[in-house]
């Protein structure tokens, strides 16, 4: 009597679509063995696809057959597509089984493989399911590609979005809080260039964002966040971005600012700031040694009655100050920048004039952008003509086209940003009042802020190192607005004492709007200096 192992395989999609079941196959196989007087040694159940033989249960069965030759004569299955859906792999596996003395056979499609002509029928039985698999895969690919061209996101939603199904059955992605808000914050922080990408991810994780390091990096480069869907190149179709049907999370300009920050094309405002865990040292990283000009560090030492905190130099100069003394002196320093009523009026007029000048600058920049777009479009048209006349080969044309289209995307994103910002003077009065309200209580705002906000306030006023000594603070340079406020307050005090001073002359030297700032052409240096002072604006630390 021959001995057989029964191989029962069904994948989940086959069971759902075609009604295959493992119990049904086993019943048919056992009945066949009973009629033909074949003994059944074991039944192997498999629930993996037959595209390859990399299946757990089949691998275990094959290893057992190789170890115990002669115990099994046949491996029976219902049809050849239960055995394999790949002709090449199937022929190879049949030869392996024959070497260990086992004959594979499909009871519903029996073939005597000792007859050469039957191999043609075997090829048909094996090729038919393979063709079916390939056709199904191709239909799925084209269907997904068509959906992407229509602006639909395919697959698992990225961080900050969630997959949903409308009542009509249409699948789409929608924003999901709080992850969406955290991802938007992360994009803004990375674009500033103050913290490294890894530090931004850690801060976002502490705020509640659940995202791995790899997933976070992929998200930063995913155009879906500014409302675009990627359609990759295929045959004669080239790579392109299409408008998505979902709600964008960020602006196109912010997305490209992030890419520039990651690629190192954007100038950093300050070196990457280390995350501080000790609330006692908000000034660490901003203080310079008055003796050797090195950067002061900070630490706590254990004493008889507790721990004592110090800012100190790592060099042999021995510079060392109690942290409480240094921190209190800085709060007193902030009180110098509280604007008086006359200062507030001058500040209000100055910012209003600056915004008016900026509106003119924006118009000039829009004209420049349009000219650049026209120039690049002309270059692309010229390259196309050279391709048609066979002066350049298709590979060179594709390289030129890719480079020009990338530049056009960035220019168009900037143009869209300028268009959206048109009429930005609206609501300016309320913005100025908020800034003045914060400036009037800057010392109190600083005292009540957390460690991160304190450091942003410090960085916004003092772009260079602070030097502390027994006589107080001194620094080589401070923020333009803070400098003017302090200067005006001093001059107003002189006027009160009877000393004449022409303040209007001082503002002739206020830097006007121009093309010099490389970080954001929509903001002049003075406007960047003025507006971030508010703790309501995260950009407060983004000073040069």
PyMOL commands that set and color helices and strands:
alter all, ss='L'
color gray80, all
select helices_A, chain A and resi 12-18+22-35+56-67+80-83+87-99+118-149+179-192+197-207+213-220+223-226+252-263+323-337+341-388+394-420+428-440+442-448+451-461+480-496+503-509+525-531+538-541
alter helices_A, ss='H'
color red, helices_A
select strands_A, chain A and resi 3-9+39-46+74-77+103-106+161-165+171-175+228-231+240-243+287-288+297-303+306-312+320-322+466-469+472-475
alter strands_A, ss='S'
color yellow, strands_A
deselect
rebuild
show_as cartoon
